[in-house]
Each structure stands twice: as structure tokens, then as C-alpha cells.
Amino acid sequence: MRNRSTLVLLLLLVLVLLALVLLDAPPWLLLALLLIVGGLLAGLMGEKRPSAPPQQPPAPAYPPEEFFIQDQLIVSGPTAAVVTAVQAAGAIIRPEPLRRITFADLDAAVRACLNDCAEVDFGDYIIDLYQLSGSETAVADAIAAINRAVGRGSSVRAEPNWLSGHPWDPTGSPWDPTGSPWDPTGSSGGSSQSAPPELFLRQWAFQQIDLFGPRQAGTGRGVRIGVFDTSPYENQAAATLDWVNKPSPLSLKLANYPVPAANNAQKDLSNHGIFSAGLAHAVAPAADIQLIRVLNNNNIGDLFTLSHALFDFIKNNVHEQLPEGVLGAVINMSLGIRVPPNEAGFNLPVEVLALRDVLRAAHCAGIVVVAAAGNDSANLPQPEPANLPANWAPIIGVAGSNQQLGRGCFSNRGDLAAPGGDGRPDKDDPTKCVPANDVCGDQDCPTAVIGPIIKTETNTGFAYWSGTSFAAPLVSGLAALVIERGGGQLSPGEVRRLIECGVTAVSDPALGKGIINVRNTLDNFEPCQEKLGIAAKPSAA
């Protein structure tokens, strides 16, 4: 405003000056006016214009801290070769590993199985976690240094310590616990959505898989199920949820591994693991269920911690070394590894080789591995493939079915399916798939499954939740029943084929072989064995 007034005055003075020149005014008057005009011009030119507010840099589309730990590196290979490579990489990598996985600790038969399809000796194989120093590019720089040191064709491999947890996308998918209101407290900031306890065993999900219809007996006795997930128990070896008393009390063995610090601003998802364990228990009520904490309360962990926890479970449950009365083991992973797309531009390897080695060891140890397919397919014309590790053979990747025997609108593709819920149509767009946990009320909710959570003064100890996370433990429970029925003498591949033999056939190829059916699987166990050419073996029970 001040600049505009000065400019107007200056123009008026110039006009007056021109008029006086034309009227042949005295020189002293012209000189005085010229001095005034010059002063105004100088003031106007010297006036500082207000500076524009500083521009904030745009948020990166793929923040590195949401994909991998910025100052850690995983290196795997033969012991001496790993140590030499790390030393050659220089000061960017601190020479002493933070933690180590040693394959020599595995049973000799498992190592021999691994050696059959590898060019290294797993008797001298390690996976190390190292601390890095340097800039924000430390991980890429360290991997490049390792690769230069070892050259092409080396058995030494370096990779980021990727984050693990429920797969999500950078924009925060509403079908993932970390990205939005997808938790037992309901959606869109709604109040706690407790479920009536009496609905738990009567819910549509259990009816769909024929869990409690007349069938041959099976309880999962003698089978261990490791649920690798979140846990609200940090300093306990065991816990009993006494409000879950049907079909039997839910007792959990507990283990905890180091996890990243939780961000309290995010939602507390510590019940995610209990919910999953409760569903596995409903199918196999006599199974030995171990809840193993590898994710923090925000449902986030890291690749090395997951690999280490899995390795310990495998080492303690090698089929040929099981104690008397234990028939076999199942691994349940309602989680995934978040590997960035190419457009993220991180210049990092994305093969996740360390986890692949560990899960190959699980297969060699005779352990069935089940993983959730993921929830990335809401509002897409075609469902996405299963997330890692559910997309790896021979892992059983589980899609989520809805009440109508179709695919839950959020679910990725799977090898087979189990109930996971669905999304209600958006009121403005009937074709849209959005979470519906907050609208279930006190009914057998068609868009959610019911499972146990920690009981408090404000909830019943049961809640509504949805996702392939909860389809997976239903399959893990059925795997325990099949292992029990086979007397502990079935291989992981045979367990899978027998489950597939008993499924309810569906038309959607995204649900793989079909939706699991407990009654069909147990009632047709021997006919399926004969059909599949699986020889009956003496029971180890």
C-alpha cells in the first residue's frame, strides 16, 4: 500500500515538472522539483518487497525410513568370506556384527537338504546384522562396497534390513493396520467395536469352513503352531485368556524378540497377534500355540529379527528331532516384507535372500509354513499377486474369502482361501471397497470375522476385524489337524495337498484351489491320500 501511494505522488510530480518546463518556469523551481522526484525514485527502488514464505520441500513419495532401517545391513554367506568382505568394505561398516544367525546350529539332515539345492556349504553359513556409519545413503554405499570387494559370482550377499509387518502402500492403504483405522477399536475413529462372546463360535467364518459340523475327530494335539506377530505381553513366558473358554481355554506360550520402537501417535495393534492365535486355536484347540513377538505395537518389525525368530523356532522343531508326543510344527505369518517398487529409486537389491534361506530351512525341517496374501487389491480391477513371503513356493499363501464364497474385495491372490471379511460399499460409490469394522454392532458381521483380544473394562474380550491376516491362522489350524491325523508322518507338501483336496471349490481363480473346509478334509482324509498317491505311514504318536 505504501509503495502504491509513493508511485502516485511521483507521477503527479512528474506531470507538474513537465507543465513548468512548458511554462518556462524559473530554473530554481525546476531544480527543486527534480530533487524531490529523484528522492522519491530512490526511496521507491530501495523499498524491500516482502519476501515470499519459504517453500517446504515436498514429502518424498517413498520415504526410505518406511522401507528399511537406515543404519543397518544384513550380510550372509560362508563365515570367513563374510568377515573378509566386511573388512574390505572399509569404515562404513563396523566390523563386529550386532547379531548373528549360525546355520551350523541346525540339524545335520536339514543342512544336507539345504546343500542339495545350493552352491555353498550350510555347515559354515551365517547371516549377520551390521551397524553402519555415514550419510543417509549408507546402506546403498555399504552394499556397493561389499559387491566391489567380493566380485561377481560370490556366495556373499548384502541386503537392507527391510521393515516387516503388515504389507501397506506408501499412501497408507485403508486396508492395512498401519495405514488407517483398521484395528479392533473400529474404523474412522469410532468407538470400540466389541463383539458379543456368544457369537465367536457361531460366526459365519466358522460355518463357511464347516468347523463344527459332524466330522471325524481332530484337535491338533501334539502340533506346535508358531504365530509370528505382535503381542501385548513383553515380560511373560506364558498367558491364559480365561474368557476364551470354548472350545477350550486359550493358553499361549510367549517369546519376545527386539523390535523397533513404537510410535505412540499410531494406533495400538498389539492385539493383532492374539486375534490370529485365537483363530488358530478355534480350529485346533489342543495345539501348542506359541505367540512370538516380532512386530511392535504399530505392527512393524524388521527382516533380521523375523529371520532370527523363525530360525530359532525351526532349530527347536526339526521334525526328526521332536520330543516324544510332538508330531510336527506350523509357522503362521500374518505379515509381509515391504519391498519398494522400482520408482522409489533406492538403488537397493530387493530379493530378500536371507529370509528365503531361513524359510527353505523350515521346509527342510518338515515345518508347514502359512502366510497371509496381503490386502492391496481394494478398488482395483484385478487383484494383486500375493505379497512376499506368501508368493514364495512352497509357502501356503492365503487369500481372504467373504460371506458369499467370493474374494474379499481387499484381498490379493492366494494359493487357497479362508474367511477374512469384506468391505462395505461407500455410500457415494457402491463399487468402492472400504473397511467396515465400526458398523458391525452386535451381529454376526458379514464384513468381519470375530476373534479374541485383551479383555478390559470397556470391551468383552472379543472384537471384529478383517483381512487376510485372519484367514491365514484358520489354514494354520487346519494344517495342525492334518498333521495330527497323519500321525506326524506327512511332509509339508503332503499336508498342503491334503488341505487342497478337501477345499470348497469356487469360481474365482484369485482364491486359488478354493476355500478350506475342515469337515471335508478330515472326513475324506484316506480317500484323498489314495487319490493323491500319498502312502499311509506308521503313526509317530
RODO-2510 file (C-alpha; in nm, 4 decimals, decimal comma):
residues 541
     n   res          X          Y          Z
     1     m     0,0000     0,0000     0,0000
     2     r     0,2859     0,2353     0,0880
     3     n     0,4581     0,1654    -0,2457
     4     r     0,1396     0,2448    -0,4380
     5     s     0,0982     0,5893    -0,2675
     6     t     0,4607     0,6807    -0,3388
     7     l     0,4199     0,5869    -0,7044
     8     v     0,1058     0,8012    -0,7421
     9     l     0,2811     1,1022    -0,5856
    10     l     0,5810     1,0526    -0,8134
    11     l     0,3634     1,0534    -1,1257
    12     l     0,1903     1,3739    -1,0141
    13     l     0,5245     1,5491    -0,9576
    14     v     0,6493     1,4425    -1,2997
    15     l     0,3384     1,5890    -1,4602
    16     v     0,3852     1,9156    -1,2662
    17     l     0,7521     1,9277    -1,3705
    18     l     0,6603     1,8871    -1,7392
    19     a     0,3993     2,1622    -1,7106
    20     l     0,6515     2,4037    -1,5519
    21     v     0,9025     2,3301    -1,8291
    22     l     0,6418     2,4166    -2,0908
    23     l     0,5541     2,7363    -1,8995
    24     d     0,9224     2,8376    -1,8835
    25     a     0,9327     2,8337    -1,5007
    26     p     1,2388     2,9643    -1,3113
    27     p     1,5377     2,7201    -1,3045
    28     w     1,5469     2,7058    -0,9232
    29     l     1,1894     2,5735    -0,9143
    30     l     1,2657     2,3104    -1,1763
    31     l     1,5790     2,2019    -0,9819
    32     a     1,3836     2,1695    -0,6572
    33     l     1,1192     1,9529    -0,8232
    34     l     1,3894     1,7348    -0,9850
    35     l     1,5497     1,6757    -0,6446
    36     i     1,2143     1,5727    -0,4960
    37     v     1,1412     1,3383    -0,7857
    38     g     1,4878     1,1807    -0,7564
    39     g     1,4423     1,1267    -0,3829
    40     l     1,1087     0,9546    -0,4362
    41     l     1,2577     0,7323    -0,7083
    42     a     1,5455     0,6309    -0,4829
    43     g     1,3090     0,5553    -0,1973
    44     l     1,0821     0,3550    -0,4201
    45     m     1,3657     0,1495    -0,5693
    46     g     1,5221     0,0921    -0,2291
    47     e     1,1986    -0,0261    -0,0690
    48     k     1,2251    -0,4009     0,0114
    49     r     0,9478    -0,6080    -0,1204
    50     p     0,8076    -0,8600     0,1258
    51     s     0,9762    -1,1963     0,0683
    52     a     0,7657    -1,4999    -0,0191
    53     p     0,7280    -1,7566     0,2568
    54     p     0,9900    -2,0346     0,2301
    55     q     0,8749    -2,3304     0,0268
    56     q     0,8611    -2,6597     0,2161
    57     p     1,0210    -2,9454     0,0210
    58     p     0,7592    -3,1928    -0,0986
    59     a     0,7326    -3,5096     0,1055
    60     p     0,9029    -3,7981    -0,0752
    61     a     0,6652    -4,0451    -0,2372
    62     y     0,8698    -4,3309    -0,0937
    63     p     1,0277    -4,2259     0,2380
    64     p     1,3276    -4,4577     0,2928
    65     e     1,2578    -4,4833     0,6663
    66     e     0,9266    -4,6520     0,5850
    67     f     1,1031    -4,9315     0,3970
    68     f     1,4312    -5,0159     0,5701
    69     i     1,6431    -4,9361     0,8763
    70     q     1,8767    -4,6573     0,7713
    71     d     2,1933    -4,7630     0,9585
    72     q     2,1904    -5,1431     0,9402
    73     l     2,2971    -5,4025     0,6851
    74     i     2,2429    -5,7794     0,6540
    75     v     2,5319    -5,9830     0,5119
    76     s     2,5092    -6,3581     0,4548
    77     g     2,7443    -6,6270     0,3273
    78     p     3,0315    -6,8501     0,4430
    79     t     3,1774    -6,7198     0,7694
    80     a     3,5300    -6,6325     0,6566
    81     a     3,4070    -6,4793     0,3301
    82     v     3,1580    -6,2557     0,5136
    83     v     3,4230    -6,1328     0,7602
    84     t     3,6701    -6,0625     0,4772
    85     a     3,4092    -5,8762     0,2716
    86     v     3,3038    -5,6594     0,5657
    87     q     3,6664    -5,5697     0,6412
    88     a     3,7287    -5,4839     0,2761
    89     a     3,4246    -5,2555     0,2686
    90     g     3,6015    -5,0122     0,4985
    91     a     3,4977    -4,7907     0,7874
    92     i     3,1383    -4,7502     0,6706
    93     i     3,0616    -5,0929     0,8280
    94     r     3,1524    -5,1557     1,1902
    95     p     3,3434    -5,4853     1,1935
    96     e     3,1693    -5,6641     1,4815
    97     p     2,8175    -5,7923     1,3984
    98     l     2,5279    -5,6795     1,6127
    99     r     2,3651    -6,0232     1,5892
   100     r     2,4321    -6,3482     1,4042
   101     i     2,2368    -6,6480     1,2749
   102     t     2,4581    -6,9580     1,2522
   103     f     2,3347    -7,2397     1,0287
   104     a     2,5797    -7,4816     1,1893
   105     d     2,3323    -7,4862     1,4806
   106     l     2,0786    -7,6660     1,2616
   107     d     2,0389    -8,0428     1,2490
   108     a     2,2788    -8,2094     1,0042
   109     a     1,9922    -8,3526     0,7966
   110     v     1,8443    -8,0035     0,7490
   111     r     2,1828    -7,8681     0,6369
   112     a     2,2200    -8,1582     0,3947
   113     c     1,8771    -8,0782     0,2492
   114     l     1,9782    -7,7143     0,2056
   115     n     2,3057    -7,8152     0,0418
   116     d     2,1188    -8,0190    -0,2187
   117     c     1,9999    -7,7039    -0,3940
   118     a     2,2792    -7,4567    -0,3154
   119     e     2,6403    -7,3959    -0,4104
   120     v     2,7546    -7,3249    -0,0541
   121     d     2,8058    -7,5435     0,2500
   122     f     2,5390    -7,4518     0,5032
   123     g     2,7507    -7,6068     0,7743
   124     d     2,9589    -7,2886     0,7535
   125     y     2,6902    -7,0347     0,6679
   126     i     2,5921    -6,7245     0,8650
   127     i     2,3541    -6,4311     0,8410
   128     d     2,4987    -6,1237     1,0162
   129     l     2,3458    -5,7892     1,1103
   130     y     2,5921    -5,4955     1,0995
   131     q     2,5831    -5,1354     1,2174
   132     l     2,6645    -4,8660     0,9597
   133     s     2,8037    -4,5156     0,9847
   134     g     2,7753    -4,2372     0,7297
   135     s     2,5077    -4,0399     0,5462
   136     e     2,1523    -4,1290     0,4523
   137     t     2,2957    -4,3320     0,1608
   138     a     2,4951    -4,5545     0,3977
   139     v     2,3029    -4,8729     0,3131
   140     a     2,3431    -4,8340    -0,0641
   141     d     2,7090    -4,7320    -0,0201
   142     a     2,7816    -5,0315     0,2044
   143     i     2,6166    -5,2782    -0,0351
   144     a     2,8146    -5,1314    -0,3253
   145     a     3,1363    -5,1625    -0,1225
   146     i     3,0606    -5,5266    -0,0365
   147     n     2,9852    -5,6078    -0,4007
   148     r     3,3109    -5,4452    -0,5162
   149     a     3,5032    -5,6414    -0,2554
   150     v     3,3590    -5,9841    -0,3394
   151     g     3,3131    -5,9501    -0,7164
   152     r     3,0692    -6,1328    -0,9429
   153     g     2,9514    -6,4818    -0,8570
   154     s     3,0373    -6,4536    -0,4892
   155     s     2,8499    -6,6504    -0,2246
   156     v     2,8477    -6,3371    -0,0032
   157     r     2,5283    -6,1282    -0,0307
   158     a     2,4403    -5,7945     0,1262
   159     e     2,0882    -5,6546     0,1602
   160     p     1,8978    -5,3894     0,3573
   161     n     1,7340    -5,4704     0,6872
   162     w     1,3880    -5,4251     0,5382
   163     l     1,0919    -5,3431     0,7581
   164     s     0,8424    -5,6201     0,8142
   165     g     0,4823    -5,6228     0,9255
   166     h     0,1513    -5,5999     0,7507
   167     p     0,2107    -5,5021     0,3855
   168     w     0,0954    -5,1494     0,3100
   169     d     0,1488    -4,8893     0,0410
   170     p     0,3213    -4,5506     0,0731
   171     t    -0,0025    -4,3545     0,0713
   172     g    -0,1398    -4,5518     0,3640
   173     s    -0,3812    -4,8140     0,2396
   174     p    -0,7055    -4,8159     0,4385
   175     w    -0,6898    -5,1944     0,4367
   176     d    -0,3740    -5,2109     0,6446
   177     p    -0,3449    -5,1645     1,0199
   178     t    -0,0564    -4,9206     0,9902
   179     g    -0,2155    -4,7070     0,7218
   180     s    -0,5544    -4,6387     0,8693
   181     p    -0,8290    -4,7195     1,1126
   182     w    -0,8019    -5,0928     1,0606
   183     d    -0,7916    -5,2268     1,4118
   184     p    -1,0214    -5,3737     1,6770
   185     t    -1,1178    -5,0287     1,8013
   186     g    -1,3082    -4,9728     1,4817
   187     s    -1,2786    -4,7603     1,1759
   188     s    -1,2864    -4,3864     1,1191
   189     g    -1,2074    -4,3111     1,4810
   190     g    -1,5230    -4,4854     1,6011
   191     s    -1,5757    -4,6271     1,9463
   192     s    -1,4538    -4,9724     2,0455
   193     q    -1,6347    -5,2418     1,8487
   194     s    -1,6512    -5,5314     2,0900
   195     a    -1,8223    -5,8461     1,9687
   196     p    -2,0640    -6,0495     2,1795
   197     p    -1,8688    -6,3531     2,3127
   198     e    -2,1532    -6,5895     2,2292
   199     l    -2,1114    -6,5088     1,8573
   200     f    -1,7476    -6,6206     1,8431
   201     l    -1,8058    -6,9905     1,7734
   202     r    -2,1303    -6,9258     1,5791
   203     q    -1,9809    -6,6746     1,3331
   204     w    -2,0213    -6,7169     0,9587
   205     a    -1,6468    -6,7672     0,9122
   206     f    -1,6516    -7,0937     1,1075
   207     q    -1,9718    -7,2062     0,9375
   208     q    -1,8154    -7,1438     0,5976
   209     i    -1,5242    -7,3778     0,6699
   210     d    -1,7512    -7,6423     0,8320
   211     l    -1,5622    -7,6201     1,1578
   212     f    -1,8250    -7,7503     1,3983
   213     g    -2,0412    -7,9730     1,1807
   214     p    -2,0442    -8,3501     1,2390
   215     r    -1,6994    -8,4732     1,1389
   216     q    -1,4234    -8,7085     1,2326
   217     a    -1,2334    -8,6041     1,5432
   218     g    -0,9323    -8,3750     1,5318
   219     t    -0,7940    -8,1268     1,7845
   220     g    -0,4346    -8,0617     1,6731
   221     r    -0,2915    -8,2312     1,9804
   222     g     0,0827    -8,2770     1,9572
   223     v     0,1311    -7,9994     1,6985
   224     r     0,3091    -7,6700     1,7648
   225     i     0,1870    -7,3543     1,5890
   226     g     0,4253    -7,0591     1,5944
   227     v     0,2349    -6,7314     1,5438
   228     f     0,4906    -6,4657     1,4433
   229     d     0,3149    -6,1379     1,5085
   230     t     0,2509    -5,8592     1,7606
   231     s     0,1965    -5,9309     2,1290
   232     p     0,0866    -5,7237     2,4299
   233     y     0,2995    -5,9490     2,6539
   234     e     0,6597    -5,8321     2,6811
   235     n     0,7902    -5,9926     3,0006
   236     q     0,5972    -6,3183     3,0340
   237     a     0,6663    -6,6772     2,9329
   238     a     0,3001    -6,7786     2,9174
   239     a    -0,0504    -6,6334     2,9312
   240     t    -0,4040    -6,7705     2,9536
   241     l    -0,7048    -6,5852     2,8158
   242     d    -0,9608    -6,7351     3,0513
   243     w    -1,2531    -6,5582     2,8811
   244     v    -1,1791    -6,7698     2,5722
   245     n    -1,3109    -7,0940     2,7231
   246     k    -1,4643    -7,2616     2,4171
   247     p    -1,3816    -7,4924     2,2520
   248     s    -1,1143    -7,4970     2,5269
   249     p    -0,9233    -7,2363     2,7312
   250     l    -0,6742    -7,0385     2,5215
   251     s    -0,3267    -7,0769     2,6720
   252     l    -0,0289    -6,9261     2,4929
   253     k     0,3431    -6,9781     2,5250
   254     l     0,5218    -6,6493     2,4677
   255     a     0,8536    -6,5336     2,3247
   256     n     0,9833    -6,1828     2,2527
   257     y     1,2473    -6,0533     2,0128
   258     p     1,3873    -5,6992     1,9786
   259     v     1,1514    -5,4814     1,7749
   260     p     1,1700    -5,1183     1,6558
   261     a     1,0365    -4,8581     1,8970
   262     a     0,6649    -4,7998     1,8515
   263     n     0,5335    -4,4589     1,7506
   264     n     0,2661    -4,3779     2,0054
   265     a     0,0944    -4,1489     1,7564
   266     q    -0,0109    -4,4556     1,5593
   267     k    -0,2783    -4,6991     1,6619
   268     d    -0,2002    -4,9747     1,9123
   269     l    -0,2146    -5,3041     1,7220
   270     s    -0,0710    -5,5254     1,9943
   271     n    -0,3890    -5,7397     1,9793
   272     h    -0,3194    -5,8415     1,6184
   273     g    -0,1216    -6,1480     1,7281
   274     i    -0,3726    -6,2532     1,9946
   275     f    -0,6557    -6,2288     1,7417
   276     s    -0,4612    -6,4504     1,4980
   277     a    -0,3649    -6,7003     1,7692
   278     g    -0,7277    -6,7200     1,8846
   279     l    -0,8483    -6,8150     1,5369
   280     a    -0,5850    -7,0887     1,5042
   281     h    -0,6887    -7,2153     1,8492
   282     a    -1,0552    -7,2309     1,7473
   283     v    -0,9651    -7,4719     1,4654
   284     a    -0,7027    -7,6724     1,6579
   285     p    -0,7941    -7,6274     2,0266
   286     a    -0,5392    -7,8778     2,1604
   287     a    -0,2441    -7,7446     1,9595
   288     d     0,0526    -7,5920     2,1403
   289     i     0,0258    -7,2278     2,0270
   290     q     0,3321    -7,0063     2,0685
   291     l     0,2859    -6,6309     2,0216
   292     i     0,6246    -6,4955     1,9141
   293     r     0,6600    -6,1174     1,9191
   294     v     0,8476    -5,9927     1,6102
   295     l     0,6402    -5,6757     1,5486
   296     n     0,5947    -5,3707     1,7690
   297     n     0,2593    -5,2318     1,8772
   298     n     0,2324    -5,0456     1,5454
   299     n     0,2675    -5,3794     1,3618
   300     i     0,6200    -5,3009     1,2393
   301     g     0,9322    -5,5136     1,2722
   302     d     1,2445    -5,5790     1,0699
   303     l     1,3770    -5,8520     0,8437
   304     f     1,6663    -5,9696     1,0632
   305     t     1,4525    -6,0013     1,3764
   306     l     1,1908    -6,2015     1,1855
   307     s     1,4598    -6,4252     1,0339
   308     h     1,6243    -6,4792     1,3737
   309     a     1,2955    -6,5687     1,5450
   310     l     1,1984    -6,8064     1,2639
   311     f     1,5428    -6,9682     1,2742
   312     d     1,5146    -7,0348     1,6478
   313     f     1,1702    -7,1907     1,6021
   314     i     1,2972    -7,4078     1,3162
   315     k     1,6025    -7,5184     1,5149
   316     n     1,3792    -7,6301     1,8019
   317     n     1,1191    -7,8064     1,5854
   318     v     1,3139    -8,0121     1,3312
   319     h     1,0835    -8,2986     1,2507
   320     e     1,3349    -8,5752     1,3141
   321     q     1,4382    -8,4242     1,6483
   322     l     1,0974    -8,3605     1,8049
   323     p     1,0446    -8,4896     2,1582
   324     e     0,8049    -8,7764     2,2244
   325     g     0,4423    -8,6714     2,1862
   326     v     0,5186    -8,3817     1,9470
   327     l     0,4072    -8,4631     1,5922
   328     g     0,5051    -8,1559     1,3945
   329     a     0,5036    -7,7790     1,3651
   330     v     0,3389    -7,4981     1,1687
   331     i     0,4608    -7,1407     1,1136
   332     n     0,1937    -6,8708     1,0755
   333     m     0,2972    -6,5325     0,9331
   334     s     0,0189    -6,2768     0,9124
   335     l     0,2771    -6,0260     0,7914
   336     g     0,4949    -5,9377     0,4965
   337     i     0,8139    -5,7626     0,3904
   338     r     0,7715    -5,4183     0,2399
   339     v     0,9906    -5,4118    -0,0708
   340     p     0,9807    -5,0800    -0,2623
   341     p     0,8840    -5,0517    -0,6297
   342     n     1,1468    -4,9570    -0,8880
   343     e     1,0265    -4,5977    -0,8999
   344     a     1,1381    -4,5474    -0,5387
   345     g     1,4920    -4,5142    -0,6777
   346     f     1,6698    -4,6574    -0,3719
   347     n     1,9215    -4,8490    -0,5849
   348     l     1,8974    -5,1447    -0,3480
   349     p     1,8598    -5,5201    -0,4090
   350     v     1,5061    -5,6427    -0,3419
   351     e     1,5461    -6,0223    -0,3405
   352     v     1,5253    -6,0645     0,0423
   353     l     1,7640    -6,3584     0,0261
   354     a     1,8253    -6,4037     0,3995
   355     l     1,4577    -6,4756     0,4699
   356     r     1,4399    -6,7096     0,1729
   357     d     1,7296    -6,9141     0,3173
   358     v     1,5577    -6,9366     0,6555
   359     l     1,2233    -7,0440     0,5111
   360     r     1,3955    -7,3033     0,2931
   361     a     1,5392    -7,4388     0,6177
   362     a     1,1837    -7,4574     0,7564
   363     h     1,0767    -7,6710     0,4620
   364     c     1,3825    -7,8964     0,5020
   365     a     1,2968    -7,9305     0,8721
   366     g     0,9493    -8,0603     0,7868
   367     i     0,7628    -7,7499     0,9063
   368     v     0,4473    -7,6253     0,7280
   369     v     0,4657    -7,2502     0,6529
   370     v     0,1482    -7,0414     0,6067
   371     a     0,1437    -6,6684     0,5180
   372     a    -0,1234    -6,4040     0,4511
   373     a    -0,1522    -6,2981     0,0860
   374     g    -0,1988    -5,9286     0,1723
   375     n    -0,4667    -5,6620     0,1387
   376     d    -0,3526    -5,4446    -0,1530
   377     s    -0,6329    -5,5112    -0,4003
   378     a    -0,9182    -5,2880    -0,2821
   379     n    -1,0759    -5,0914    -0,5677
   380     l    -0,8502    -5,2492    -0,8312
   381     p    -0,9952    -5,4049    -1,1476
   382     q    -0,7857    -5,7193    -1,0891
   383     p    -0,6381    -5,8447    -0,7591
   384     e    -0,2670    -5,8080    -0,6948
   385     p    -0,0390    -6,1131    -0,6605
   386     a     0,0353    -6,2280    -0,3072
   387     n     0,2873    -6,0320    -0,1059
   388     l     0,6266    -6,1636    -0,0046
   389     p     0,6734    -6,4204     0,1508
   390     a     0,3256    -6,5596     0,0685
   391     n     0,4195    -6,5597    -0,3017
   392     w     0,7111    -6,7993    -0,2492
   393     a     0,6884    -7,1739    -0,3098
   394     p     0,6350    -7,3892    -0,1083
   395     i     0,4707    -7,1455     0,1366
   396     i     0,0903    -7,1618     0,1502
   397     g    -0,0287    -6,8113     0,0575
   398     v    -0,3792    -6,7458     0,1914
   399     a    -0,6360    -6,5138     0,0326
   400     g    -0,9413    -6,3830     0,2195
   401     s    -1,2925    -6,5004     0,1283
   402     n    -1,6174    -6,3196     0,2077
   403     q    -1,9522    -6,4475     0,3315
   404     q    -2,0715    -6,5102    -0,0261
   405     l    -1,7831    -6,7534    -0,1017
   406     g    -1,6156    -6,4849    -0,3118
   407     r    -1,2951    -6,2883    -0,2693
   408     g    -1,2913    -6,0222    -0,0003
   409     c    -1,2657    -5,7039    -0,2067
   410     f    -0,9308    -5,6091    -0,0445
   411     s    -0,7616    -5,9499    -0,0810
   412     n    -0,4637    -6,0302    -0,3002
   413     r    -0,4407    -6,3614    -0,4843
   414     g    -0,3657    -6,6745    -0,2845
   415     d    -0,2861    -7,0440    -0,3245
   416     l    -0,6114    -7,1116    -0,1390
   417     a    -0,8504    -6,9108     0,0789
   418     a    -1,0168    -6,8850     0,4182
   419     p    -1,2653    -6,6325     0,5623
   420     g    -1,1229    -6,2831     0,6029
   421     g    -1,4219    -6,0492     0,5767
   422     d    -1,5046    -5,7848     0,3192
   423     g    -1,5541    -5,4101     0,2646
   424     r    -1,8869    -5,2323     0,2554
   425     p    -1,9803    -5,0164    -0,0452
   426     d    -1,9040    -4,6498     0,0061
   427     k    -2,2288    -4,4506     0,0391
   428     d    -2,1241    -4,2255    -0,2521
   429     d    -1,9764    -4,5071    -0,4617
   430     p    -2,1387    -4,8524    -0,4346
   431     t    -1,8424    -5,0090    -0,6148
   432     k    -1,5877    -4,8860    -0,3611
   433     c    -1,4267    -5,1193    -0,1070
   434     v    -1,3713    -4,9630     0,2379
   435     p    -1,3273    -5,1031     0,5932
   436     a    -1,6427    -5,1745     0,7883
   437     n    -1,5314    -5,2899     1,1329
   438     d    -1,7014    -4,9964     1,3004
   439     v    -2,0525    -5,0748     1,1752
   440     c    -2,0853    -5,4362     1,2881
   441     g    -2,2892    -5,3634     1,6002
   442     d    -2,3826    -5,6796     1,7924
   443     q    -2,4406    -5,9097     1,4977
   444     d    -2,2602    -6,1834     1,3098
   445     c    -2,0999    -5,9216     1,0888
   446     p    -2,0780    -6,0101     0,7162
   447     t    -1,7780    -5,7805     0,6639
   448     a    -1,5613    -5,9051     0,9516
   449     v    -1,4505    -6,2076     1,1481
   450     i    -1,4619    -6,2301     1,5277
   451     g    -1,1608    -6,3113     1,7423
   452     p    -1,0214    -6,2583     2,0921
   453     i    -0,8356    -5,9528     2,2171
   454     i    -0,7184    -5,8488     2,5648
   455     k    -1,0213    -5,8027     2,7879
   456     t    -1,0672    -5,4654     2,9591
   457     e    -1,3408    -5,2827     3,1473
   458     t    -1,4662    -5,1364     2,8204
   459     n    -1,4717    -5,4424     2,5941
   460     t    -1,5824    -5,8033     2,6021
   461     g    -1,2513    -5,9600     2,5102
   462     f    -1,3738    -6,0229     2,1539
   463     a    -1,3751    -5,7861     1,8568
   464     y    -1,4460    -5,7531     1,4846
   465     w    -1,1526    -5,7403     1,2435
   466     s    -1,0929    -5,8076     0,8741
   467     g    -0,8098    -5,9018     0,6413
   468     t    -0,6013    -6,1858     0,5052
   469     s    -0,4116    -6,1679     0,8366
   470     f    -0,7001    -6,3627     0,9881
   471     a    -0,7576    -6,6018     0,7011
   472     a    -0,4025    -6,7376     0,7429
   473     p    -0,4364    -6,8725     1,1013
   474     l    -0,7506    -7,0659     1,0032
   475     v    -0,5342    -7,2501     0,7493
   476     s    -0,2582    -7,2949     1,0082
   477     g    -0,5094    -7,4542     1,2444
   478     l    -0,6278    -7,6918     0,9716
   479     a    -0,2650    -7,7818     0,8924
   480     a    -0,2277    -7,8840     1,2582
   481     l    -0,5337    -8,1107     1,2271
   482     v    -0,3914    -8,2741     0,9141
   483     i    -0,0507    -8,3275     1,0789
   484     e    -0,2262    -8,4867     1,3767
   485     r    -0,4418    -8,7077     1,1526
   486     g    -0,1333    -8,8190     0,9623
   487     g     0,0390    -8,9173     1,2845
   488     g     0,3217    -8,6717     1,2265
   489     q     0,4422    -8,8651     0,9212
   490     l     0,3398    -8,6222     0,6457
   491     s     0,5761    -8,3857     0,4667
   492     p     0,4839    -8,0154     0,4340
   493     g     0,3980    -8,0748     0,0688
   494     e     0,1682    -8,3647     0,1573
   495     v    -0,0077    -8,1576     0,4239
   496     r    -0,0716    -7,8864     0,1670
   497     r    -0,2068    -8,1276    -0,0958
   498     l    -0,4434    -8,2914     0,1537
   499     i    -0,5800    -7,9492     0,2561
   500     e    -0,6299    -7,8606    -0,1115
   501     c    -0,8060    -8,1926    -0,1712
   502     g    -1,0751    -8,1013     0,0820
   503     v    -1,1466    -7,7394    -0,0201
   504     t    -1,4813    -7,5960    -0,1245
   505     a    -1,4436    -7,5237    -0,4950
   506     v    -1,5126    -7,1643    -0,6072
   507     s    -1,5149    -6,9904    -0,9431
   508     d    -1,2737    -6,7055    -0,8618
   509     p    -0,9158    -6,8026    -0,9587
   510     a    -0,7835    -6,5413    -0,7135
   511     l    -0,8882    -6,7816    -0,4353
   512     g    -0,6551    -7,0487    -0,5710
   513     k    -0,7647    -7,4081    -0,5160
   514     g    -1,0683    -7,2929    -0,3163
   515     i    -1,1846    -7,2197     0,0406
   516     i    -1,0660    -7,4554     0,3136
   517     n    -1,3224    -7,6985     0,4531
   518     v    -1,2370    -7,8709     0,7798
   519     r    -1,5063    -8,1394     0,7620
   520     n    -1,4277    -8,2330     0,4019
   521     t    -1,0561    -8,2514     0,4757
   522     l    -1,0914    -8,4822     0,7765
   523     d    -1,3821    -8,6939     0,6517
   524     n    -1,2117    -8,7570     0,3173
   525     f    -0,8612    -8,7918     0,4539
   526     e    -0,7988    -9,1510     0,3421
   527     p    -0,9714    -9,1155     0,0005
   528     c    -0,7605    -8,8038    -0,0637
   529     q    -0,4455    -8,9910     0,0394
   530     e    -0,5263    -9,2616    -0,2101
   531     k    -0,6242    -9,0152    -0,4829
   532     l    -0,3005    -8,8163    -0,4364
   533     g    -0,0784    -9,1204    -0,4051
   534     i     0,0267    -9,0330    -0,0510
   535     a     0,1193    -9,3580     0,1179
   536     a    -0,0182    -9,4192     0,4660
   537     k     0,2698    -9,4326     0,7122
   538     p     0,3003    -9,5629     1,0663
   539     s     0,1951    -9,3023     1,3199
   540     a     0,4635    -9,1440     1,5371
   541     a     0,2061    -9,0621     1,8041
***
